[in-house]
Amino acid sequence: MNKQQFIEDDLKYIWRPFTQMKSLEDASNRPIVITRGKGIYLEDIDGNKYIDAVSSWWVNTLGHSNDRINKVIYEQAQKIEHVIFAGFTHEPVVEFSKKIINKINNKLTKVFFSDNGSTSVEVALKMAYQYQVLKGHPEKKKFIALKNSYHGDTLGAVSVGGIDMYHKLYKPLLFEIEQAESPYCYRCPMNCNKETCNCECLKSVEDILSDDASNIAGMIIEPLVQAAGGMIMYPPKYITKLRSICDKYNILLIDDEVAMGFYRTGKLFACEHAGIVPDIICAAKGITAGYMPLSVTITTDEIYNAFYDDDTDGYKTFYHGHSYTAYPLALAVALENLKILEEMNIEEYLKPKIERFSKELEKFRNHKNVGDIRQTGMICAVELVKNKVTKEPFAYEDGIGKKIYLEGLKLGAILRPMWNCIYFITPYIITEEEIKKLTDIAYEALNRVLPN
Ligand SMILES: *Cc1c(COP(=O)(O)O)cnc(C)c1O
């Protein structure tokens, strides 16, 4: 393989996601050709190795090229790679569904399949609205979402998004929503103190509901971490209280666990930390350990039963599906992933790693540009600021994240800061030594760009 030719062909034929294509004229922005991966490492065409500190867009949990997953893909492909999911079923989808419902103690009971996080959100929104219609409330058609939220890039998901750079331009195409304050503890919208916080920012949700609950179908949240909004973290009690508010005003709570699900926070689903059960859970990223596109929208009997009837005109049928609904190859992997996680005793397995991250993050504390250090389970973030006292952020044009990214590459880690946050979302199999190594690299990269 000729590397130069390869990169030129990449530029010539491909339109990349989230990328100003012209910026690729700059040699430092050229894509790196990855030829293999093993464990937490990715290797490029020149033999350079990088720690995959972003789990290849937050999906990889068991490391790259896991032998058991590879074997399952091969074996399933020899049985049946795909079959239409109308009128037919197959072993992995039934086994997986049974297992996942079992794992959440039957608190939610029905699994609907699609193939990426955005579509799992589309499914949730359509399901929630149709549920309200079927319950005799067609006027309940608005959703509440949070500022700084990210739920995917398809139009329904963009409608409930709250990040101007990604979402604002498409506004004329979107449905109307109500937007509540972001529970951004470091920059609290209510100017409250973290230690004495009583989730005062939930008032903005109550304000919307006391005004307009009769027109609202549900509220969608990213539990505990608004990840794409800048690794914004908030406490479980926010979700506990929100559950009561949703019950009080009789609206549905949609829990978008696409990024947090499958043990990213230390538990199968982040909502478990809040001790509540949402009406709908969306999950995707970790579901196949990062090997196959797959997502689920899981819901309750209450919602399912509203659709369940002798349906002569199709009015109560849920008209949604994809060519790859319940893709057998992906389901076989998802099932094997659950088995592996079970055998690892994953909750216990993650505890020392979470603790080690917490300890290693302390080295950032005294840096003059570190405003906040946050951690939720296996998600760690360091928010950089121009001024620690005023919390003045770096401007987009400062390009701090990009500079740190480039230094990280030289030092052997894919850091890819988000807004002004250096973050770590690594595969779960990272060792404690590797946690030290990775955080040392990040600290060195930070100091090369912003000397302390
Ligand atoms: C990534 C993400 C999505 C979108 O998932 P895709 O698979 O990229 O479509 C939705 N919600 C959250 C919270 C996410 O982090």
The ligand as an ORCA input file, in Angstrom:
! r2SCAN-3c Opt
* xyz 0 1
  C     -23.198      9.521     19.937
  C     -24.496      9.852     20.543
  C     -25.687      9.756     19.806
  C     -25.697      9.420     18.346
  O     -25.242      8.135     18.099
  P     -24.727      7.748     16.604
  O     -24.476      6.292     16.686
  O     -23.485      8.550     16.403
  O     -25.801      8.119     15.663
  C     -26.870      9.994     20.470
  N     -26.892     10.329     21.766
  C     -25.773     10.442     22.505
  C     -25.874     10.794     23.940
  C     -24.531     10.234     21.910
  O     -23.416     10.392     22.625
*
